[in-house]
Amino acid sequence: MTQQAAGLDQLVKAAGNNSKDAVLLLIVDKLPELVKIQAEAIKNIKIDKVTVWENGGNGDGKSSTANFLSGMYKSVSTLQDMFNMAGMELPEYLKGKDVANAQKETSEPKTNK
């Protein structure tokens, strides 16, 4: 236990004496394993046939099928969701760029100053 405590102390120092950042470093270290577990959980799901009984829209402009697919997609936890469930904030360097802003940046002409 003493060696583990010393290792954690070094990790906190490496994170600029910020214990929250040290915990985030520990979680980031485990991300590949967490992603692998999530992928394993759904990889053997076989969908041979999908039958859709569509009743049209439901007032929000989306069809029942669109709502079903949207709900299925949302059921897979995102990295942000995992951090939120743990009561933590995902570090900015792991969030990536907003797709709309990234597209805007690449389409804007660069100016020489």
C-alpha positions, 0 to 999 in steps of 0.5 A: 500500500505504501508503494501504491500511495507513493505512486499516486503521489507522483501522479498528482505531482505530474498533474501539476498537484491537481488531484482531479487531473490526476484522476482523469489521467488514471481514467484516460489510461483505462479508456482502451479497456473501457472501449473494448468492453463496450465493443465486446458487449455489442459485437455479437448482436445479429440482426437478420431482419428488421420489420418496420410498422410505420405509423407516420409522424408523431408531431415532432417531425420525426417518424417512428423509425427515426425515433427508434434509430435515434434512441438505439444510437443514444443507448450506446454511452459516449465518453462524455456520458461515462465521465458525467456518470462518474461526476467528472468533466471530460478534459478539453483535449479529449472533447475534440472539435464541434463538427460544424465549427471544424467544417467552417474553419476548413472552408474559410479562406486563410488570410496572411497578416 
